[in-house]
Amino acid sequence: LGLNSGLNVYQDPYEQLDVNASVNLYDGLSLTAAVINLTKSESETRLGNDTDARLLNTSYSGRRYYAG
């Protein structure tokens, strides 16, 4: 991701689980639902790849629900 204070910036592996469902109730009418980031995953970036002690940034967008 570049350099910061002379050290390489690395992003930790990020995995997120999303779930979507849809049911057709009648002709032309359907019910949908979605959960984004079901596992409550966080994104983390660090300085250098030799230790976990130099945390640079963390980002958490939260779990989100949608229905329609």
N, CA, C and O atoms as a GROMACS GRO file, in nm:
protein
  272
    1LEU      N    1   0.082  -0.122   0.000
    1LEU     CA    2   0.000   0.000   0.000
    1LEU      C    3   0.084   0.126   0.000
    1LEU      O    4   0.029   0.236   0.005
    2GLY      N    5   0.216   0.114  -0.006
    2GLY     CA    6   0.301   0.233  -0.008
    2GLY      C    7   0.398   0.235   0.108
    2GLY      O    8   0.426   0.133   0.170
    3LEU      N    9   0.450   0.355   0.137
    3LEU     CA   10   0.546   0.374   0.245
    3LEU      C   11   0.492   0.473   0.347
    3LEU      O   12   0.417   0.564   0.313
    4ASN      N   13   0.532   0.454   0.473
    4ASN     CA   14   0.499   0.546   0.581
    4ASN      C   15   0.613   0.540   0.679
    4ASN      O   16   0.644   0.433   0.732
    5SER      N   17   0.677   0.652   0.706
    5SER     CA   18   0.792   0.660   0.797
    5SER      C   19   0.904   0.564   0.754
    5SER      O   20   0.974   0.510   0.840
    6GLY      N   21   0.920   0.544   0.625
    6GLY     CA   22   1.025   0.458   0.573
    6GLY      C   23   0.995   0.309   0.578
    6GLY      O   24   1.078   0.228   0.538
    7LEU      N   25   0.877   0.272   0.624
    7LEU     CA   26   0.838   0.132   0.632
    7LEU      C   27   0.725   0.104   0.533
    7LEU      O   28   0.641   0.190   0.507
    8ASN      N   29   0.725  -0.016   0.477
    8ASN     CA   30   0.616  -0.055   0.388
    8ASN      C   31   0.486  -0.068   0.468
    8ASN      O   32   0.487  -0.112   0.583
    9VAL      N   33   0.375  -0.030   0.406
    9VAL     CA   34   0.243  -0.043   0.467
    9VAL      C   35   0.177  -0.168   0.409
    9VAL      O   36   0.166  -0.183   0.287
   10TYR      N   37   0.132  -0.257   0.497
   10TYR     CA   38   0.069  -0.382   0.457
   10TYR      C   39  -0.074  -0.387   0.509
   10TYR      O   40  -0.102  -0.341   0.620
   11GLN      N   41  -0.163  -0.444   0.429
   11GLN     CA   42  -0.300  -0.467   0.474
   11GLN      C   43  -0.315  -0.615   0.506
   11GLN      O   44  -0.281  -0.700   0.424
   12ASP      N   45  -0.366  -0.644   0.626
   12ASP     CA   46  -0.390  -0.783   0.665
   12ASP      C   47  -0.496  -0.844   0.575
   12ASP      O   48  -0.581  -0.772   0.522
   13PRO      N   49  -0.494  -0.976   0.556
   13PRO     CA   50  -0.599  -1.040   0.477
   13PRO      C   51  -0.737  -1.007   0.534
   13PRO      O   52  -0.756  -1.006   0.655
   14TYR      N   53  -0.831  -0.982   0.445
   14TYR     CA   54  -0.965  -0.941   0.486
   14TYR      C   55  -1.068  -1.035   0.424
   14TYR      O   56  -1.072  -1.053   0.302
   15GLU      N   57  -1.150  -1.093   0.508
   15GLU     CA   58  -1.257  -1.179   0.461
   15GLU      C   59  -1.387  -1.131   0.524
   15GLU      O   60  -1.391  -1.097   0.643
   16GLN      N   61  -1.491  -1.128   0.444
   16GLN     CA   62  -1.621  -1.082   0.491
   16GLN      C   63  -1.728  -1.174   0.436
   16GLN      O   64  -1.722  -1.213   0.319
   17LEU      N   65  -1.825  -1.209   0.518
   17LEU     CA   66  -1.934  -1.297   0.475
   17LEU      C   67  -2.061  -1.215   0.461
   17LEU      O   68  -2.105  -1.150   0.556
   18ASP      N   69  -2.121  -1.218   0.342
   18ASP     CA   70  -2.248  -1.152   0.314
   18ASP      C   71  -2.352  -1.259   0.282
   18ASP      O   72  -2.319  -1.360   0.221
   19VAL      N   73  -2.477  -1.236   0.323
   19VAL     CA   74  -2.585  -1.331   0.298
   19VAL      C   75  -2.700  -1.258   0.231
   19VAL      O   76  -2.741  -1.151   0.275
   20ASN      N   77  -2.752  -1.316   0.123
   20ASN     CA   78  -2.866  -1.260   0.052
   20ASN      C   79  -2.971  -1.369   0.032
   20ASN      O   80  -2.937  -1.485   0.010
   21ALA      N   81  -3.099  -1.330   0.041
   21ALA     CA   82  -3.208  -1.425   0.018
   21ALA      C   83  -3.321  -1.354  -0.053
   21ALA      O   84  -3.343  -1.234  -0.035
   22SER      N   85  -3.394  -1.430  -0.134
   22SER     CA   86  -3.507  -1.376  -0.208
   22SER      C   87  -3.612  -1.484  -0.224
   22SER      O   88  -3.580  -1.599  -0.254
   23VAL      N   89  -3.738  -1.448  -0.204
   23VAL     CA   90  -3.850  -1.541  -0.218
   23VAL      C   91  -3.957  -1.474  -0.303
   23VAL      O   92  -3.997  -1.361  -0.276
   24ASN      N   93  -4.004  -1.544  -0.406
   24ASN     CA   94  -4.114  -1.494  -0.487
   24ASN      C   95  -4.245  -1.534  -0.420
   24ASN      O   96  -4.278  -1.652  -0.414
   25LEU      N   97  -4.320  -1.435  -0.369
   25LEU     CA   98  -4.445  -1.462  -0.300
   25LEU      C   99  -4.560  -1.482  -0.399
   25LEU      O  100  -4.636  -1.578  -0.388
   26TYR      N  101  -4.571  -1.392  -0.494
   26TYR     CA  102  -4.675  -1.397  -0.597
   26TYR      C  103  -4.611  -1.354  -0.728
   26TYR      O  104  -4.496  -1.310  -0.729
   27ASP      N  105  -4.683  -1.365  -0.835
   27ASP     CA  106  -4.635  -1.316  -0.964
   27ASP      C  107  -4.615  -1.165  -0.956
   27ASP      O  108  -4.711  -1.090  -0.940
   28GLY      N  109  -4.492  -1.121  -0.966
   28GLY     CA  110  -4.461  -0.978  -0.960
   28GLY      C  111  -4.433  -0.926  -0.820
   28GLY      O  112  -4.411  -0.806  -0.805
   29LEU      N  113  -4.434  -1.011  -0.717
   29LEU     CA  114  -4.409  -0.967  -0.580
   29LEU      C  115  -4.307  -1.061  -0.515
   29LEU      O  116  -4.330  -1.182  -0.506
   30SER      N  117  -4.197  -1.005  -0.471
   30SER     CA  118  -4.096  -1.087  -0.405
   30SER      C  119  -4.049  -1.018  -0.277
   30SER      O  120  -4.059  -0.896  -0.264
   31LEU      N  121  -3.998  -1.096  -0.184
   31LEU     CA  122  -3.943  -1.048  -0.058
   31LEU      C  123  -3.794  -1.074  -0.060
   31LEU      O  124  -3.750  -1.186  -0.089
   32THR      N  125  -3.714  -0.973  -0.030
   32THR     CA  126  -3.569  -0.988  -0.029
   32THR      C  127  -3.512  -0.943   0.105
   32THR      O  128  -3.569  -0.858   0.174
   33ALA      N  129  -3.398  -1.002   0.142
   33ALA     CA  130  -3.329  -0.965   0.264
   33ALA      C  131  -3.180  -0.986   0.242
   33ALA      O  132  -3.139  -1.074   0.167
   34ALA      N  133  -3.099  -0.904   0.309
   34ALA     CA  134  -2.953  -0.915   0.298
   34ALA      C  135  -2.888  -0.875   0.431
   34ALA      O  136  -2.935  -0.785   0.500
   35VAL      N  137  -2.781  -0.944   0.463
   35VAL     CA  138  -2.697  -0.908   0.577
   35VAL      C  139  -2.556  -0.890   0.521
   35VAL      O  140  -2.500  -0.983   0.464
   36ILE      N  141  -2.500  -0.770   0.539
   36ILE     CA  142  -2.365  -0.739   0.491
   36ILE      C  143  -2.271  -0.743   0.611
   36ILE      O  144  -2.301  -0.688   0.717
   37ASN      N  145  -2.158  -0.808   0.594
   37ASN     CA  146  -2.056  -0.825   0.698
   37ASN      C  147  -2.110  -0.901   0.818
   37ASN      O  148  -2.101  -0.856   0.932
   38LEU      N  149  -2.167  -1.017   0.790
   38LEU     CA  150  -2.225  -1.102   0.894
   38LEU      C  151  -2.123  -1.138   1.002
   38LEU      O  152  -2.158  -1.150   1.119
   39THR      N  153  -1.997  -1.154   0.964
   39THR     CA  154  -1.892  -1.195   1.056
   39THR      C  155  -1.827  -1.079   1.132
   39THR      O  156  -1.733  -1.101   1.209
   40LYS      N  157  -1.876  -0.958   1.112
   40LYS     CA  158  -1.823  -0.838   1.179
   40LYS      C  159  -1.672  -0.823   1.158
   40LYS      O  160  -1.598  -0.795   1.252
   41SER      N  161  -1.626  -0.842   1.035
   41SER     CA  162  -1.484  -0.834   1.002
   41SER      C  163  -1.432  -0.691   1.004
   41SER      O  164  -1.506  -0.597   0.973
   42GLU      N  165  -1.306  -0.675   1.039
   42GLU     CA  166  -1.239  -0.545   1.041
   42GLU      C  167  -1.121  -0.546   0.944
   42GLU      O  168  -1.057  -0.649   0.925
   43SER      N  169  -1.095  -0.433   0.882
   43SER     CA  170  -0.979  -0.417   0.796
   43SER      C  171  -0.866  -0.353   0.878
   43SER      O  172  -0.889  -0.254   0.947
   44GLU      N  173  -0.744  -0.409   0.870
   44GLU     CA  174  -0.631  -0.357   0.947
   44GLU      C  175  -0.510  -0.336   0.856
   44GLU      O  176  -0.481  -0.420   0.770
   45THR      N  177  -0.441  -0.224   0.874
   45THR     CA  178  -0.315  -0.199   0.804
   45THR      C  179  -0.205  -0.182   0.908
   45THR      O  180  -0.228  -0.130   1.017
   46ARG      N  181  -0.085  -0.228   0.872
   46ARG     CA  182   0.030  -0.227   0.964
   46ARG      C  183   0.154  -0.173   0.895
   46ARG      O  184   0.165  -0.175   0.772
   47LEU      N  185   0.247  -0.125   0.975
   47LEU     CA  186   0.377  -0.080   0.925
   47LEU      C  187   0.474  -0.197   0.933
   47LEU      O  188   0.496  -0.252   1.041
   48GLY      N  189   0.531  -0.235   0.821
   48GLY     CA  190   0.624  -0.348   0.817
   48GLY      C  191   0.550  -0.480   0.826
   48GLY      O  192   0.437  -0.486   0.874
   49ASN      N  193   0.615  -0.585   0.779
   49ASN     CA  194   0.552  -0.717   0.783
   49ASN      C  195   0.621  -0.811   0.881
   49ASN      O  196   0.602  -0.932   0.875
   50ASP      N  197   0.702  -0.754   0.973
   50ASP     CA  198   0.778  -0.837   1.065
   50ASP      C  199   0.716  -0.847   1.204
   50ASP      O  200   0.766  -0.923   1.287
   51THR      N  201   0.610  -0.770   1.233
   51THR     CA  202   0.549  -0.772   1.365
   51THR      C  203   0.405  -0.724   1.356
   51THR      O  204   0.369  -0.651   1.264
   52ASP      N  205   0.322  -0.764   1.452
   52ASP     CA  206   0.185  -0.715   1.462
   52ASP      C  207   0.175  -0.592   1.552
   52ASP      O  208   0.066  -0.538   1.570
   53ALA      N  209   0.289  -0.549   1.609
   53ALA     CA  210   0.288  -0.441   1.708
   53ALA      C  211   0.270  -0.302   1.648
   53ALA      O  212   0.236  -0.208   1.720
   54ARG      N  213   0.294  -0.286   1.515
   54ARG     CA  214   0.286  -0.152   1.455
   54ARG      C  215   0.155  -0.136   1.378
   54ARG      O  216   0.156  -0.126   1.255
   55LEU      N  217   0.045  -0.134   1.450
   55LEU     CA  218  -0.086  -0.114   1.389
   55LEU      C  219  -0.096   0.030   1.341
   55LEU      O  220  -0.074   0.123   1.419
   56LEU      N  221  -0.129   0.049   1.215
   56LEU     CA  222  -0.141   0.183   1.158
   56LEU      C  223  -0.285   0.230   1.155
   56LEU      O  224  -0.315   0.344   1.191
   57ASN      N  225  -0.376   0.142   1.113
   57ASN     CA  226  -0.515   0.183   1.096
   57ASN      C  227  -0.605   0.060   1.104
   57ASN      O  228  -0.566  -0.050   1.065
   58THR      N  229  -0.723   0.080   1.156
   58THR     CA  230  -0.825  -0.023   1.155
   58THR      C  231  -0.957   0.039   1.112
   58THR      O  232  -0.985   0.154   1.145
   59SER      N  233  -1.037  -0.037   1.040
   59SER     CA  234  -1.163   0.015   0.988
   59SER      C  235  -1.272  -0.090   1.006
   59SER      O  236  -1.254  -0.207   0.969
   60TYR      N  237  -1.384  -0.049   1.063
   60TYR     CA  238  -1.497  -0.139   1.083
   60TYR      C  239  -1.624  -0.067   1.041
   60TYR      O  240  -1.662   0.034   1.101
   61SER      N  241  -1.690  -0.119   0.938
   61SER     CA  242  -1.809  -0.053   0.887
   61SER      C  243  -1.937  -0.105   0.952
   61SER      O  244  -2.045  -0.051   0.927
   62GLY      N  245  -1.928  -0.207   1.034
   62GLY     CA  246  -2.043  -0.259   1.105
   62GLY      C  247  -2.120  -0.361   1.023
   62GLY      O  248  -2.096  -0.379   0.903
   63ARG      N  249  -2.212  -0.427   1.090
   63ARG     CA  250  -2.300  -0.522   1.023
   63ARG      C  251  -2.423  -0.443   0.977
   63ARG      O  252  -2.479  -0.362   1.052
   64ARG      N  253  -2.465  -0.468   0.852
   64ARG     CA  254  -2.577  -0.394   0.797
   64ARG      C  255  -2.686  -0.490   0.749
   64ARG      O  256  -2.656  -0.596   0.696
   65TYR      N  257  -2.811  -0.450   0.769
   65TYR     CA  258  -2.926  -0.531   0.730
   65TYR      C  259  -3.009  -0.454   0.628
   65TYR      O  260  -3.028  -0.334   0.640
   66TYR      N  261  -3.058  -0.526   0.528
   66TYR     CA  262  -3.145  -0.466   0.426
   66TYR      C  263  -3.262  -0.560   0.401
   66TYR      O  264  -3.247  -0.682   0.403
   67ALA      N  265  -3.380  -0.502   0.378
   67ALA     CA  266  -3.498  -0.581   0.344
   67ALA      C  267  -3.580  -0.504   0.242
   67ALA      O  268  -3.579  -0.381   0.239
   68GLY      N  269  -3.649  -0.578   0.158
   68GLY     CA  270  -3.731  -0.511   0.057
   68GLY      C  271  -3.833  -0.604  -0.002
   68GLY      O  272  -3.910  -0.563  -0.089
   0.00000   0.00000   0.00000
